[in-house]
Amino acid sequence: MTVKDVSLVGFCWGDFWERFGKQWVECVEQLDPQPERILLFTDRKVDLPFGWEQRHTEQNTIWGFLNDDIPTCETEYVAGLAMDDLMPVDALADLQLGADVIASGHKDSLGNVNIPTRERYENCLDEPWFPLSGYHVMRSDLPTRIPFRPVDWCDWVAMFEWYQHGISIHFDGKIRQFYTIREGQYSQPKNPKLARQNINLMRNLIRAGNVVPGAVWPPVLL
């Protein structure tokens, strides 16, 4: 069985393929249903199963990958899987497409479960933590419409802009990812204090007025 209009997308640079490539391939192979396409963006050529597609990327940041590589996917939707994360076998089952973002849950390697809710999202300007913490499937053109900012926790920053611009989100409550917390993971901020300051800045800018979309930092108001 195949999930139409969805690409499963991975990305890696540095030594992540050597460290996690085998587990990533095994995880994707066991998914049932399978995505329509499987793409891996890498900084070097690697061996992939027959029928999977590899594309070269010059990016070595999460926001660069999201802005430059995701919009090149030919399917309407993309489901990401980092090299060091895993998914349950039925991770792509029962996907209700149609919204710009499908917000699902994840379980992290410490045993914590995060499931986004509409109530928390609609209260995002007052929430102390990331209301959309979990797993997301999104339209492949979303980074073109609202680019991710070149800062750590760029998904949290983007969420404020999604909220401002009325991006449609479907909340389904299903756990679709096993998220690994480890030293050196791509999403780990080099300066957590600065990352938090950037979150607070974007929150205050959204409260103040309309933020102009763009892959720049700091943001500017209309």
Contacts in CASP RR format, 6 or more apart in sequence:
PFRMAT RR
TARGET T0000
AUTHOR 0000-0000-0000
METHOD contacts of the structure
MODEL  1
MTVKDVSLVGFCWGDFWERFGKQWVECVEQLDPQPERILLFTDRKVDLPF
GWEQRHTEQNTIWGFLNDDIPTCETEYVAGLAMDDLMPVDALADLQLGAD
VIASGHKDSLGNVNIPTRERYENCLDEPWFPLSGYHVMRSDLPTRIPFRP
VDWCDWVAMFEWYQHGISIHFDGKIRQFYTIREGQYSQPKNPKLARQNIN
LMRNLIRAGNVVPGAVWPPVLL
1 32 0 8 1.000
1 33 0 8 1.000
1 34 0 8 1.000
2 33 0 8 1.000
2 34 0 8 1.000
2 35 0 8 1.000
2 36 0 8 1.000
3 33 0 8 1.000
3 34 0 8 1.000
3 35 0 8 1.000
3 36 0 8 1.000
3 92 0 8 1.000
3 95 0 8 1.000
4 36 0 8 1.000
5 36 0 8 1.000
5 75 0 8 1.000
5 76 0 8 1.000
5 77 0 8 1.000
5 97 0 8 1.000
6 35 0 8 1.000
6 36 0 8 1.000
6 37 0 8 1.000
6 75 0 8 1.000
6 76 0 8 1.000
6 77 0 8 1.000
6 78 0 8 1.000
6 79 0 8 1.000
6 92 0 8 1.000
6 95 0 8 1.000
6 97 0 8 1.000
6 137 0 8 1.000
7 35 0 8 1.000
7 36 0 8 1.000
7 37 0 8 1.000
7 38 0 8 1.000
7 39 0 8 1.000
7 73 0 8 1.000
7 74 0 8 1.000
7 75 0 8 1.000
7 77 0 8 1.000
7 78 0 8 1.000
7 79 0 8 1.000
7 140 0 8 1.000
8 28 0 8 1.000
8 31 0 8 1.000
8 34 0 8 1.000
8 35 0 8 1.000
8 37 0 8 1.000
8 38 0 8 1.000
8 39 0 8 1.000
8 78 0 8 1.000
8 79 0 8 1.000
8 80 0 8 1.000
8 81 0 8 1.000
8 92 0 8 1.000
9 38 0 8 1.000
9 39 0 8 1.000
9 40 0 8 1.000
9 41 0 8 1.000
9 69 0 8 1.000
9 70 0 8 1.000
9 73 0 8 1.000
9 78 0 8 1.000
9 79 0 8 1.000
9 80 0 8 1.000
9 81 0 8 1.000
10 24 0 8 1.000
10 39 0 8 1.000
10 40 0 8 1.000
10 41 0 8 1.000
10 80 0 8 1.000
10 81 0 8 1.000
10 82 0 8 1.000
10 83 0 8 1.000
11 40 0 8 1.000
11 41 0 8 1.000
11 42 0 8 1.000
11 57 0 8 1.000
11 59 0 8 1.000
11 65 0 8 1.000
11 69 0 8 1.000
11 82 0 8 1.000
11 83 0 8 1.000
12 20 0 8 1.000
12 21 0 8 1.000
12 40 0 8 1.000
12 41 0 8 1.000
12 42 0 8 1.000
12 43 0 8 1.000
12 83 0 8 1.000
13 42 0 8 1.000
13 43 0 8 1.000
13 57 0 8 1.000
13 59 0 8 1.000
13 60 0 8 1.000
14 43 0 8 1.000
14 60 0 8 1.000
16 83 0 8 1.000
16 84 0 8 1.000
16 186 0 8 1.000
17 42 0 8 1.000
17 44 0 8 1.000
17 46 0 8 1.000
17 83 0 8 1.000
19 83 0 8 1.000
19 84 0 8 1.000
20 83 0 8 1.000
20 84 0 8 1.000
21 46 0 8 1.000
21 83 0 8 1.000
23 86 0 8 1.000
24 81 0 8 1.000
24 83 0 8 1.000
25 48 0 8 1.000
25 49 0 8 1.000
27 81 0 8 1.000
27 86 0 8 1.000
27 87 0 8 1.000
28 38 0 8 1.000
28 81 0 8 1.000
28 87 0 8 1.000
29 49 0 8 1.000
30 89 0 8 1.000
31 87 0 8 1.000
31 89 0 8 1.000
31 91 0 8 1.000
31 92 0 8 1.000
32 89 0 8 1.000
32 90 0 8 1.000
32 93 0 8 1.000
33 92 0 8 1.000
33 93 0 8 1.000
34 92 0 8 1.000
35 75 0 8 1.000
35 79 0 8 1.000
35 92 0 8 1.000
36 75 0 8 1.000
37 53 0 8 1.000
37 73 0 8 1.000
37 74 0 8 1.000
37 75 0 8 1.000
38 51 0 8 1.000
38 52 0 8 1.000
38 53 0 8 1.000
39 52 0 8 1.000
39 53 0 8 1.000
39 54 0 8 1.000
39 55 0 8 1.000
39 73 0 8 1.000
40 46 0 8 1.000
40 48 0 8 1.000
40 52 0 8 1.000
40 53 0 8 1.000
40 54 0 8 1.000
40 55 0 8 1.000
41 54 0 8 1.000
41 55 0 8 1.000
41 56 0 8 1.000
41 57 0 8 1.000
41 59 0 8 1.000
41 65 0 8 1.000
41 69 0 8 1.000
42 54 0 8 1.000
42 55 0 8 1.000
42 56 0 8 1.000
42 57 0 8 1.000
43 56 0 8 1.000
43 57 0 8 1.000
43 58 0 8 1.000
43 60 0 8 1.000
45 54 0 8 1.000
45 56 0 8 1.000
46 54 0 8 1.000
48 54 0 8 1.000
55 69 0 8 1.000
55 72 0 8 1.000
57 65 0 8 1.000
57 68 0 8 1.000
57 69 0 8 1.000
58 68 0 8 1.000
59 65 0 8 1.000
59 68 0 8 1.000
59 69 0 8 1.000
61 150 0 8 1.000
62 148 0 8 1.000
62 154 0 8 1.000
62 155 0 8 1.000
62 186 0 8 1.000
62 187 0 8 1.000
63 147 0 8 1.000
63 148 0 8 1.000
63 149 0 8 1.000
63 150 0 8 1.000
63 151 0 8 1.000
63 154 0 8 1.000
63 215 0 8 1.000
64 148 0 8 1.000
64 150 0 8 1.000
64 215 0 8 1.000
66 143 0 8 1.000
66 148 0 8 1.000
66 154 0 8 1.000
67 143 0 8 1.000
67 147 0 8 1.000
67 148 0 8 1.000
67 215 0 8 1.000
70 78 0 8 1.000
70 140 0 8 1.000
70 142 0 8 1.000
70 143 0 8 1.000
71 140 0 8 1.000
71 141 0 8 1.000
71 143 0 8 1.000
71 144 0 8 1.000
73 140 0 8 1.000
74 140 0 8 1.000
75 140 0 8 1.000
76 97 0 8 1.000
76 139 0 8 1.000
76 140 0 8 1.000
77 97 0 8 1.000
77 102 0 8 1.000
77 137 0 8 1.000
77 138 0 8 1.000
77 139 0 8 1.000
77 140 0 8 1.000
78 137 0 8 1.000
78 138 0 8 1.000
78 139 0 8 1.000
78 140 0 8 1.000
79 91 0 8 1.000
79 92 0 8 1.000
79 137 0 8 1.000
79 176 0 8 1.000
80 137 0 8 1.000
81 87 0 8 1.000
81 177 0 8 1.000
82 180 0 8 1.000
82 185 0 8 1.000
82 186 0 8 1.000
82 187 0 8 1.000
84 180 0 8 1.000
84 182 0 8 1.000
84 185 0 8 1.000
85 177 0 8 1.000
85 178 0 8 1.000
85 179 0 8 1.000
85 180 0 8 1.000
86 177 0 8 1.000
86 178 0 8 1.000
86 180 0 8 1.000
87 176 0 8 1.000
87 177 0 8 1.000
87 178 0 8 1.000
88 175 0 8 1.000
88 176 0 8 1.000
88 178 0 8 1.000
91 176 0 8 1.000
91 177 0 8 1.000
92 176 0 8 1.000
94 172 0 8 1.000
94 174 0 8 1.000
95 102 0 8 1.000
95 137 0 8 1.000
95 172 0 8 1.000
96 102 0 8 1.000
96 170 0 8 1.000
96 172 0 8 1.000
97 137 0 8 1.000
98 168 0 8 1.000
98 170 0 8 1.000
99 168 0 8 1.000
99 169 0 8 1.000
99 170 0 8 1.000
100 138 0 8 1.000
100 139 0 8 1.000
100 142 0 8 1.000
100 162 0 8 1.000
100 167 0 8 1.000
100 168 0 8 1.000
100 169 0 8 1.000
101 136 0 8 1.000
101 137 0 8 1.000
101 138 0 8 1.000
101 139 0 8 1.000
101 142 0 8 1.000
101 162 0 8 1.000
101 167 0 8 1.000
101 168 0 8 1.000
101 169 0 8 1.000
101 170 0 8 1.000
102 136 0 8 1.000
102 137 0 8 1.000
102 138 0 8 1.000
102 169 0 8 1.000
102 170 0 8 1.000
102 172 0 8 1.000
103 116 0 8 1.000
103 121 0 8 1.000
103 132 0 8 1.000
103 134 0 8 1.000
103 135 0 8 1.000
103 136 0 8 1.000
103 169 0 8 1.000
103 170 0 8 1.000
103 171 0 8 1.000
103 172 0 8 1.000
104 115 0 8 1.000
104 116 0 8 1.000
104 134 0 8 1.000
104 135 0 8 1.000
104 136 0 8 1.000
104 137 0 8 1.000
104 172 0 8 1.000
104 173 0 8 1.000
104 174 0 8 1.000
104 175 0 8 1.000
104 176 0 8 1.000
104 177 0 8 1.000
105 113 0 8 1.000
105 114 0 8 1.000
105 115 0 8 1.000
105 116 0 8 1.000
105 134 0 8 1.000
105 135 0 8 1.000
105 173 0 8 1.000
105 174 0 8 1.000
105 175 0 8 1.000
105 176 0 8 1.000
105 177 0 8 1.000
106 113 0 8 1.000
106 114 0 8 1.000
106 133 0 8 1.000
106 134 0 8 1.000
106 135 0 8 1.000
106 175 0 8 1.000
106 176 0 8 1.000
106 177 0 8 1.000
106 178 0 8 1.000
106 179 0 8 1.000
107 113 0 8 1.000
107 114 0 8 1.000
107 175 0 8 1.000
107 177 0 8 1.000
107 178 0 8 1.000
107 179 0 8 1.000
108 114 0 8 1.000
108 178 0 8 1.000
108 179 0 8 1.000
108 180 0 8 1.000
108 181 0 8 1.000
109 178 0 8 1.000
109 179 0 8 1.000
109 180 0 8 1.000
109 181 0 8 1.000
109 182 0 8 1.000
110 181 0 8 1.000
113 175 0 8 1.000
114 133 0 8 1.000
114 134 0 8 1.000
115 134 0 8 1.000
115 173 0 8 1.000
115 175 0 8 1.000
116 131 0 8 1.000
116 132 0 8 1.000
116 133 0 8 1.000
116 134 0 8 1.000
116 171 0 8 1.000
116 173 0 8 1.000
117 131 0 8 1.000
117 171 0 8 1.000
118 169 0 8 1.000
118 171 0 8 1.000
120 127 0 8 1.000
120 131 0 8 1.000
121 131 0 8 1.000
121 132 0 8 1.000
121 159 0 8 1.000
121 163 0 8 1.000
121 169 0 8 1.000
121 171 0 8 1.000
122 163 0 8 1.000
123 131 0 8 1.000
124 131 0 8 1.000
124 132 0 8 1.000
124 159 0 8 1.000
124 160 0 8 1.000
124 163 0 8 1.000
125 160 0 8 1.000
125 163 0 8 1.000
125 203 0 8 1.000
125 206 0 8 1.000
125 207 0 8 1.000
130 153 0 8 1.000
130 155 0 8 1.000
130 156 0 8 1.000
130 159 0 8 1.000
131 159 0 8 1.000
132 155 0 8 1.000
132 156 0 8 1.000
132 159 0 8 1.000
132 169 0 8 1.000
134 177 0 8 1.000
134 179 0 8 1.000
135 175 0 8 1.000
135 176 0 8 1.000
135 177 0 8 1.000
135 179 0 8 1.000
136 155 0 8 1.000
137 176 0 8 1.000
142 167 0 8 1.000
145 213 0 8 1.000
146 158 0 8 1.000
146 161 0 8 1.000
146 162 0 8 1.000
146 165 0 8 1.000
146 167 0 8 1.000
146 213 0 8 1.000
146 214 0 8 1.000
147 213 0 8 1.000
147 214 0 8 1.000
147 215 0 8 1.000
148 154 0 8 1.000
148 155 0 8 1.000
148 157 0 8 1.000
148 158 0 8 1.000
148 215 0 8 1.000
149 157 0 8 1.000
149 158 0 8 1.000
149 202 0 8 1.000
149 214 0 8 1.000
149 215 0 8 1.000
149 216 0 8 1.000
149 217 0 8 1.000
149 219 0 8 1.000
150 215 0 8 1.000
150 216 0 8 1.000
150 217 0 8 1.000
151 157 0 8 1.000
151 195 0 8 1.000
151 198 0 8 1.000
151 217 0 8 1.000
152 187 0 8 1.000
152 189 0 8 1.000
152 190 0 8 1.000
152 191 0 8 1.000
152 194 0 8 1.000
152 195 0 8 1.000
152 198 0 8 1.000
153 187 0 8 1.000
153 189 0 8 1.000
153 195 0 8 1.000
153 198 0 8 1.000
153 199 0 8 1.000
156 199 0 8 1.000
157 198 0 8 1.000
157 199 0 8 1.000
157 202 0 8 1.000
160 202 0 8 1.000
160 203 0 8 1.000
160 206 0 8 1.000
160 211 0 8 1.000
161 167 0 8 1.000
161 202 0 8 1.000
161 206 0 8 1.000
161 211 0 8 1.000
161 213 0 8 1.000
162 169 0 8 1.000
163 206 0 8 1.000
164 206 0 8 1.000
164 210 0 8 1.000
164 211 0 8 1.000
165 213 0 8 1.000
189 195 0 8 1.000
198 217 0 8 1.000
201 218 0 8 1.000
202 211 0 8 1.000
202 219 0 8 1.000
205 211 0 8 1.000
205 219 0 8 1.000
205 221 0 8 1.000
208 221 0 8 1.000
209 221 0 8 1.000
209 222 0 8 1.000
210 221 0 8 1.000
210 222 0 8 1.000
211 219 0 8 1.000
211 220 0 8 1.000
211 221 0 8 1.000
211 222 0 8 1.000
212 219 0 8 1.000
212 220 0 8 1.000
212 221 0 8 1.000
212 222 0 8 1.000
END
